[in-house]
Amino acid sequence: MKVDVAFSPAGLASQDVAGRPAFVIDVLRATTTICAALHHGARSVVPCATPDEAVRLAQTLGADVLLAGEKHCLPIPGFHLGNSPREMTATAVKGRVIALATTNGTRALLGVATAAHVYPVSIANFSLAAQRARELLQSAGDLLVVCAGREGAFGLDDAYVAGRLLREALGGRTGRSGLNDAAIASLQLVRAYRDRWERPLRLSRAGRELVKAGLGDDIADAARLDAHPVLPYLHDRRLTIATAA
């Protein structure tokens, strides 16, 4: 068994990713926003590395595309939507393609595009994501969990969710053989914060920055367990809802 956690995508080499099942976490807020958009009827979400790339994509794909994203937590001027799950209502997104550009989350997704499977994880789709992680670990004996982090550095919010995901994927296993140090540390965070989803989110740098920007309600929204029960899957640069295993 091989289970690796990366606290940020920075430094991940192609051989660390290629051919492996990968789960990507940016709970505040990209992966939560993706789940909300797909749950409320968006046709797909296309992760973009930069706002300029999102604009070029919209120009190519035409009128069905909505531009969404953030810079320094705030909506990007001229875009239709920000990076808040509360904006992804059925009225706003149903039937549309969302071109999403965020500081950390969409780049993390693109950074693992060579993986065998890529699934975004949030608290909002946690049970489905944990079930798929457990299935893949049992069948392949391999799991890569990538935290978006904050600008290439550790993020408490994502690392805590990574620990919760690993705890579910590992089931009742108590041994740590096959886990890298970051995976073990993530599990220790779960021991520290237990099942209090919102507390580590609010304590994290990402959470504090959202509060400072007047977006503290997004933290409470992101902490709602299984609020958007879909399993997004990255294929051909698009995120759509995965079919049954």
HELIX and SHEET records of a PDB file:
HELIX    1   1 SER A   14  VAL A   17  1                                   4    
HELIX    2   2 ALA A   30  HIS A   39  1                                  10    
HELIX    3   3 PRO A   51  LEU A   61  1                                  11    
HELIX    4   4 PRO A   85  GLU A   87  5                                   3    
HELIX    5   5 ALA A   90  VAL A   93  1                                   4    
HELIX    6   6 GLY A  105  GLY A  111  1                                   7    
HELIX    7   7 PHE A  126  ALA A  140  1                                  15    
HELIX    8   8 LEU A  156  LEU A  170  1                                  15    
HELIX    9   9 ASP A  181  TYR A  193  1                                  13    
HELIX   10  10 GLU A  198  LEU A  203  1                                   6    
HELIX   11  11 ARG A  205  LYS A  212  1                                   8    
HELIX   12  12 ASP A  217  ALA A  222  1                                   6    
SHEET    1   A 4 LYS A   2  ALA A   6  0                                        
SHEET    2   A 4 ASP A 142  CYS A 147  1                                        
SHEET    3   A 4 PRO A  21  ILE A  25  1                                        
SHEET    4   A 4 HIS A 117  VAL A 121  1                                        
SHEET    1   B 4 SER A  44  CYS A  48  0                                        
SHEET    2   B 4 VAL A  97  ALA A 101  1                                        
SHEET    3   B 4 VAL A  65  LYS A  71  1                                        
SHEET    4   B 4 LEU A  74  PRO A  75 -1                                        
SHEET    1   C 2 PRO A 232  HIS A 235  0                                        
SHEET    2   C 2 ARG A 238  ILE A 241 -1                                        
END                                                                             
